[in-house]
Amino acid sequence: MAAPKVAVVGAGVIGLSTALCIAETCPSCSVMVLSDQFSPNTTSDVAAGMLIPHTYPGTPIHVQKQWFKETFTYLFAISNSAEASEAGIHLVSGWQVFKNTPKEELPFWSDVVLGFRPMSKAELQKFPQHRFGQAFTTLKCDCPPYLLWLEKRLKATGVQMYTRKVADLWELHSKYNIVVNCAGIGAHQLVGDEKLFPIRGQVLKVHAPWVKNFIRDGEGLTYIYPGIHRVTLGGTREKESWSLSPDPGATKGIFDRCCSLEPSLRGAQDIKVKVGLRPSRQCVRLQREVLSQGGVKLPVVHNYGHGAGGFSVHRGTAKEAARLVGECIAALQGSSSRAKL
Ligand code: FAD
């Protein structure tokens, strides 16, 4: 069989990192990224990019932990290299605070992040409305720079990128041997997945360079995540809302909630509002499927539905998707050598 041709649909953090893993694990493959939008116009560009996992109820915890660990290890190495500032990857320390002590004092990811420990009484004095807290150091991706860095890596490995809306995966069967679906919320229409739904999120990106520590309210709705140039203030979670228009009431609510955690934010400047649709599902869809029409087959690998935690697990799920592409190639090679006999 000639070099397998692989099309990756989608150019958010999942599509780009999956294309990179495929190119790294299968150097003989010819890989193309096809997407109707690229950075800065994807959901991935809106995200805060913090490595604090979201929990997927339909995926075993040991699998989620593995994905997170692989992602953390990969980005930690970048943060410790000369590429760190171009890739927008940096370590950030801070606090997750709770009004009441949570049932689970040690989250499953506590031994993956660095220096996880309960907050001291003295530290908790900063948060008079909270009774319990956890201090740790994690990684943050500044999203548009990280996506551009991934695109640069892809180009350097010979991966081509085309702007194209794909209406049906089957339309790719005549040009590609394998299709990888990383369409995020776009998969709702592309493959008619009724289990996939948007959770709308609104955030503010502000100039407040004196804020150096992250602060996250334990229930996850209010957060302050300092990046290299801007601080992300969040947020909102609106299930099944497809609206991409900023809501001025939500902007005020986010700002007030964040100022009650960090009063110095009252002096923040240059407030920009961003909205994105988290591609949400009970579990990430990470599986092989074979489409078939009139005796012609098209192997597909799905990798979408990362909800509120795509950055936290992207490298782990990309590695698994690349492994599934390897299985598809082995199956195609098996059937082409059987056909020759
Ligand atoms: P997208 O970034 O949406 O990419 C999908 C790609 O597919 C796009 O390029 C799109 O153009 C393309 N596409 C779709 N349909 C088609 C089609 N038919 N034909 C061709 N191309 C198509 N996660 C974290 O881990 N940490 C955080 O701190 C964090 N903060 C967040 C804050 C907010 C406000 C939001 C909204 C999300 C946040 N997330 C966070 C979640 C994270 O953003 C997502 O999980 C992640 O971006 C999903 O990536 P994706 O590549 O699957 O989707």
Boltz pocket constraint, residues with backbone or C-beta under 6 A from the ligand:
constraints:
  - pocket:
      binder: B
      contacts: [[A, 9], [A, 10], [A, 11], [A, 12], [A, 13], [A, 14], [A, 15], [A, 34], [A, 35], [A, 36], [A, 37], [A, 38], [A, 41], [A, 42], [A, 43], [A, 44], [A, 45], [A, 46], [A, 47], [A, 48], [A, 49], [A, 50], [A, 51], [A, 52], [A, 164], [A, 165], [A, 166], [A, 167], [A, 182], [A, 183], [A, 184], [A, 185], [A, 186], [A, 187], [A, 190], [A, 199], [A, 200], [A, 201], [A, 202], [A, 203], [A, 235], [A, 236], [A, 274], [A, 275], [A, 276], [A, 277], [A, 278], [A, 279], [A, 303], [A, 304], [A, 305], [A, 306], [A, 307], [A, 308], [A, 309], [A, 310], [A, 311], [A, 312], [A, 313]]
      max_distance: 6.0
